[in-house]
Amino acid sequence: MRAAPTILHLDMDAFFAAAEQAAKPSLRGKPVVVGGLGPRGVVATASYEARRFGVHSAMPMAQARRLAPNAAYLVPRFSLYRSVSEQVMELLGRLSPLVEPLSLDEAFVDLEAGGTAWDAASAREAGERLRRDILGTTGLTGSVGLAGSKMIAKIASEEAKPDGLVLIEPGTERELLGPKSVRIIPGVGPATGEHLRRAGMTTVADLVAAGEDELVRLLGRAHGTSLHRMAQGHDDRPVVAERDAKSVSVEDTFDVDLHDRVRIRTEVERLAERCVARLRASGHSGRTIVLKVRRFDFSTLTRSETLRGPTDDHVVVREAAARLLEGVDTTGGVRLLGVGVSGLADYTQEDLFAQAGAAEAAEEADVEQSADASAAPTPEPPAERRWAAGQDVRHAEYGPGWVQGSGVGRVTVRFEVPGSTVPGRVRTFFVDDPDLERSEPLPLVPGGQA
């Protein structure tokens, strides 16, 4: 623990959705949801306006549509998000050589290592300057937490949301943590949190009161000891530059062993969706899909499948995990399931999103055609002429715009650009209009990166 709050944690506010609102003037102040638009799609990010309806990241898209039926639902545009992320990371690099990116929109910074801050006043000044620079460079807002450790700095940035700064003075950590849920401690996920709840521990103060010996008895030596230290506010983890992620994975431990093969497959598919959401948030794709199964007798089996190239497509990962499950004997029951992706690459394949969006647009068109029996049948358009909601386009006469929706052989486009103060006009075209073509995202701030 440091004597001064010189560890900074930055978390951009509703990053993907905020970028879409900045790029599309007609969506500012309105609920926006970004993610997979198919029947099994998952929410990547929801704007604060959408969160008021209960929509949140990792939620099934079908559930989000029920909660906020009038929100704008858009496919992700990772080329834009990475471009903005690079601008933000460059600003962080000016503060210190020790920048630890966690994802496209989140990072730790060691201000002391950069000589940028040495006490509370200088740390606050650096944090406020960073927020101003991010807004001026990208047009977006970020929340900043400052503290003497990484754990507390991350908690501070969460309390600062949206668009704020919170500084927590070293020495006040235990008082801050006491009433908070045990889930706020790094490493306490749903399964561990439920295990602690059954033992009567729901707050961080409960963990401190239980003592190290009891936590070790419940969770094992390494986890119990670490959890007790962090519950007291002790976190000596350094900020590590150039984090090299080897894999991305998620897993769940079940209170009651699973025996139903259909239920087990459903859980594997759900874990695959969560894993891909985390993979995309980190800006990676991967080649190797890994399935982990811990059986009723605590024996653990691991199976993997290596693809021909890196992917971040939830359908590909889900189907690969399901294939791996077919080769695992689950007789007797399953205690734990996990899905991971390794062999990571530092890019995301947007063409997979385009393919998914094209298929979804086709499905929507089929639904609309079947709903209107009196409509004349419309030939299915070629795959390259299908359009996904949120996609960037350019028209020979009207200029740049984005797809609002498509179906029944037509596509509706709103023509507007970042920086405009008024919503753009809307036009509808045949999906095969030769004057309409896909385009690259425009920079959020004039003169910025594309």
N, C-alpha and C positions, 0 to 999 in steps of 0.2 A: 504494500500500500504506500502511496506517495503522500507527502505532506502538503502538496499543492494539487489543485484540480487540473492537471495538464494532459490528461487523456481525453480526447474528443471523440464522440461518436456522432456521425452524421447519418440521418435516415431521410431520404427524400419523401415528400408527402404524396401518398397514393400515386406513385411514380408513373406507371403506365397510363392510368386514367387521366392524370393531370397533364401528361404530354399530349394526349388526345384532345383534351379540352383546349389546350393552348394552340393546337394545330387547327382546330375546328371551332371558329367563333360561335356557331349556332349551338354548340354544346356547353358553353360556359355557364356555370351555375345550375346545370341540369345533371340528373343521375346518369352515370356512364359506367358500363361494366365491360371489362376487357378479358377475353379468354376464348376457349374453344366453343364454337357455336353449335356443335352437333349435339345429339341426344345424350351423349356421355361426356360432354365438355365440362370443364372445370373453370371456375372463376380465377383468373390470375390476379387482377386488381379491381377494386371498386372505388369509385370516387366517394368523397365524403357525403355527397348528396344521396348516393345510392346506399351508403351504409346506414343512413337514417331509416331505411326500410328493412334493415336486418341483413343486407347482402354483405358478404365478406369473402376474402380470398380462400381458396381451396374448397369452396362450396360448390356442389353440383350446379351446373348452369340451369338445369331445368327448375331447380328450387329457386334460384335467383329470379328467374322469369316470373315465377308465381308471386314472389314477394314484391318485385318492382316491375310490373308488366309494361310500364311506359318508359322505362330506361332505354338508353341507346346501347345496343349490344354490338361490340366491335371485335374483329380479329386482331391479334397482336401484330405490331409492326416493329420487329426487333432491330432492324437496321436503324430506325429512328432512335429507339431507346439506347442502343449501344453508342450512337453518335453523341447523344446528350450525356451519357455516362462518361465517355472519354473527356468531355469538357469539364465535368464535375471533378473527375479524378485528377485532371491537370491542376485545377485550383487547389485541391488538397495537397498535391505534391509541392506547391509553393510554400506550404506551411511547414512541411517536415519531410525528410527522406524516408521516414518510417510511416508508411500508409498501408493499412491492411484491409484490402477490399473484401467484403463478405458476399456481395452480389453486385448487380449493376447499379443499385441505388443505395448502397449502405457500406460504410467503412469506418474503421478506427484510425485515429491519427495521434501520434506521440508528439505533442507540441514542444515538450521539453527538449527532445532530440533535435528539433529544428531550430532551437533558440528562439522560438516564437512566443513562448509563455514560460513564466517562472513562478507566478503567483496567481491568486484568484482574479485580480484586476486585469492583468495582461491576458489571461486565458479567456475571460469574458470578451475583451476587446477583439481577440483573434476570432472567436466564435461569431460575433456580430458582423465582423468584416467579411467572414466567409459567407454568411447568409446573404449579405448584400451583393457580393460578387456572383454567387450562384444565380440570384434573381436577375441581375443585369446581363449575365452571359447566356442563360438558358430561358429566362422568363418563368421559371418554376421556383417553388419554395422547398426548403428543406428544414428539418428540425434538428437542433444541436443539443447534445448532452455533454456536460463537462464534469469530471470527477477525478478521483485519485486512482481509479481502477477501471478496467474494461466493463466489468459487470455493472457497476454503479453508473458509469457513463451511458450505457445502453438503456438502463432504467430511466435515467434523466431525459434522454431524447424521446422516449415514449411519453413521458409526462409533458414534454414540450409540444407535442403534436396538437394541432397542425401549426406549422409556421412559427415556431417559437424557440426559445433557448432556456434551458434550466441548468444551473450550476449547483452541484451538491458539494458542500465543504467537507473535506476529509475530517473524520472524527464523528460525523453525524450519521454514518451508514447504518449502524445497528438500530437507531431510533427510526430511521426511514424504512428499513426492511421489516421490522417487527410485525406490523399489522397486515402485511401483504401476503398473498397466496403463495404457497410453496412452489407453484408453477413458475414463479418469477425467477427462480434460481436456475442457472444453466445446467442442463443435464436432467432436469425433472420434467419428463414428458407425461402423457396421459396415463401410461401404465404405472410409472413410479408414483405419480401424484395420487392415483387411486389406492395404491398399496399403502402410502402414508396416511391417506384419509381413513382407511380401515383401521389403522393403528392409532387414530385419534389426533393426527397432526394435519392441520389445514392451513396454518399460517407459519411464516418464518419464525415467529417467536416460539411457536410450538416445537420447532426443530431444535432451537437453542435450549429450551427447557428440557427436552428429552435427553440431551447429552450425546456425546460422541459414541459411547459404548452401545447405546440403544440403536443408534442409526447404523452402526457397523453390524449389529446383530440382524437388523432388518434388511440391509442392502449390500452387505459385504464390506470388506476392509477398505478398498480403494474408494468406492462410491460413498460409503458412509462417512469416511474421514473428510473427503473433499466437500461433501454437502454440509457438514458441521462447520467447517471453516468459512464457507461462503455465506452460510446463514448468519454468521457473526460479522459479515462484511469484509472478510479477508479474501482478496483475489490478487495474486501476484503474477498473473499471466501477462507476458510482455506483448507489445504491439509488434507483429512480425510482418515485415514487408514481403511482397511477392509471394503471397500464399499460393502454394501449388496443390490444388485439390486433386486427389487421386480418384475419388469416386463420390457419388451422391447416392444416398440410400435412406429408406424409411422402414420402420418395423413396428409391429404391435405385439404385445404379450396379452393373452386372453385370460380372464379370470377363470373361465371354465373351458376345458379342452374342447376343441371343435372336432366333431365326428362326421358331420354331414358334408359330403364331397362337394355339393353345390355351394354350400355356405363357404367352404374353404376357397373355392375358385372365386367366389364373389369378393372375398376379402383380399385375395391376391390382386384382382383387377382394381380394387379400390386403392390398394397400396401403390400399384403401378401409376395410377393417376396422380397421387400425391407426390411420388418420386419425380415424375416428369414436371410437375409444377415447381418443385424445388430446383430441378435441373435447369429449367428455363429461366428461373429467377437469378441463377448464378451466371447466365449467359453462356452455358456450355451445351454441347451435345456429346454423345458417347456411343461406343461401338459394342460394348459387352453388357448384356443383361444378366443380372445375377438374382437367383431365387434362394432364399434362406428358409429352412423349415426346421423348427425344433419340436421333436415329437414328445409324446406323453412320458417317455422314459428319460427325457433330457438329452437324448442323442440329437445332434444337429447335423443336418444334411445341407450341402450347398451345391447348387447346379448353375451352370452358366451357358450362355449362347452368344457367340461373337458374330455380329452382322458384317455385311460387306463394307459398310461405311457408317460414319457417325449419324445419329438421329436424335431428335428431341420430339418425335411424334408420339403422342400418347397412345395411339392405336397400335403402332409398331411395338412399343414397349409392353403394352398390356397383352398383346397376342403372344409375344415371345415368353413372357412370364407364365402365361397359361400353358404354353407348350411344355415348358420346363416342369410345371406342376404335374403334367400327365405322367412323367417318369418317376414320380416320388410316391412311395407307399405311405399312406396316411392312416393305415389301419391302427387302431388303438387310440387315436386322437392326436391333435396338434396343439401345442402350447403357445408357439410363437411363429409368426410369418414375417418375412422381410423381402423387399424388392429393392435392388440397387442398379446403378448404371456406372460402369467404369470405362477406362480407355477414353478419357475425356478429351475433347477438342475445344479450342478457344473460339468457336464460332457456332452459330445456330443456322440450320438449313431452312431458310425462309420458303424454299420451294415446297417443302412438306406442308407448311401452313397454307400455301396457296392451293395445294392439292386438296387439303382438308376443307378449306373454304369453298372450293369449287364444288366438291361433293355435297356440302351442306346447302349451297345455293340451289343445286339441282334438286335436292330433296324438298326444299321449300317450294320450288316451282311445281313439283309433282303434286304437293299437297294443295296448292292453290288451284291447279287444273282440276283435280278430282272434286274439289269443293264447288266448282262452278260447272255443272253438267251441260249448261247451254253454251259454254264458250267453245269456239272452234279449236280443235286440237292444234297444238303448236309443236313443231319438230324440236327435239332436244338439241340445244346448241352444241357446237364442238366444245371440248373441254377447255381450250384456250380462250374461249369467249364467255366463260362463266365468271360471275363477279361476287365477291364476298363483302359483307358490310364492313365499312371502315377502310377499304382498300383505296390506295392512291391511284388516280387516273388523270389523264389529260385529254381534252377535246380540241380538235383543230380550230374550232371557232371560239369556244367559250373559255379555253385555257385549263388551268389545274383545278381539280376538285377531288371529291371522295364519294365512294358508293354508299348510299343510304340503304339500298335494298334492291333485290332483283327477284324476278319470277314471271311466269307466263310469257317468256320470250322478251321481256323488257328489263331495263336496268334504270334505276333512278339515281341521279347524281346531284350533289349540292356543290356548286362552284364557289369556293371561298379559300382564302389563304391565311396563314398565321399572321397576326398583327392587325388584321382587319377589325374594325370596331363594330361592324354590323354583320348579321348572318348573311350568307351568300344566297343567290337564287338557285332554284331547283329546276332541273330539266329531266325528262324521261326519254330514253332512246331504245331502239331495238338492240338486243344483246350483240348482234353482229355488225353494229354500225362501224364502218371503216374509219370514221373520224375519231373514234374513242379508243384509247389505248392505256395500258398500265403505265405508271410512272414511279419515279423514286420520291420519297418523302421530301418536302420542302423544310428548310431549317426553321426552328421555332422563332428565332430572333434574326432579323435581316442581317446578312453578313456573316452569320454563323455557319457551322458545318452542316452539310446536307445529310 
